[in-house]
Amino acid sequence: MKTKKKAARKKAVTKKSNGNHAVAILNQFENVTTGFEDMGADDLQLPRLKLLQAMSPELENDEALKAGHIYNSVTGEHWDSATGVRVVPCVYHKTYVEWAPVGSGAKGPVNVHRSKEVMGNTVRGEDNKYYTNDNSGNYIEETANYFVVIIGGKGETSQAVISMKSSQLTPSRNWNSKMKNLKIKNSKGVHFTPPMWSHSYVLRTEKTKNGDKTWYKWKVEVDSILTLEHHVGEARAFSEEMSLAKDKLIPVQEETKEVSGESIPF
């Protein structure tokens, strides 16, 4: 009996010693030079959160992915339409991206316009794209971009950008209205509009239909005000960083498989 008790005490001491050692190691990682000091937004590939459609090429490479899933373009992580993903919006940035005709071989956008005035020189085609009046075949996409902090199930965080265009501009406007209409009370009892990064939101997706065409749209719901200091700190810092670097965002032309020449308004 004494031998068993002695062994148990020794095991407990060893476990405590290992725990203290782990804490000592972790403490060395805090408040030190990290090596990232010279690394800015230009040196990173910011992941994109994409809403996958039935014709998205990602579905061909991973059987676990389905239309309606939300997909991280860098990590490969994905969330189903019902569960959704929790995010903190930090910066909103509207752009008007001019693209060369599909299949032209052009890489990247022709131009990224900042003003809506450019849409006055376009004509809406039968495929719902807005073509420039210069007979170049170029078209312009109004795009709502959100720089967000993703909050995982265990409170872990990462950063990404979400771009909404075409039919996704309706849920974008809905999200913007929800953010602008949020009010909180300060210590003097006065209600005010907090920064967009004060709250988290859950992004889900829902199927929509128009005639014989079906696709998925974003569905945005208010989650809660941020209560953890490290979440607030990261959201605020990311907001400040992206407010300066937002114009450096390189638009990505969505890839979809051809479907009998028809265009679905993603």
Beta strands, then each sheet from edge to edge (+ up, - down):
strand 1: 49-51
strand 2: 70-72
strand 3: 78-79
strand 4: 85-99
strand 5: 111-113
strand 6: 122-124
strand 7: 130-132
strand 8: 139-151
strand 9: 157-165
strand 10: 184-185
strand 11: 191-192
strand 12: 199-210
strand 13: 213-225
sheet 1: 1+ 2- 3+
sheet 2: 5+ 4- 8+ 7- 6+
sheet 3: 5+ 4- 12+ 13-
sheet 4: 5+ 4- 8+ 9-
sheet 5: 10+ 11-
end
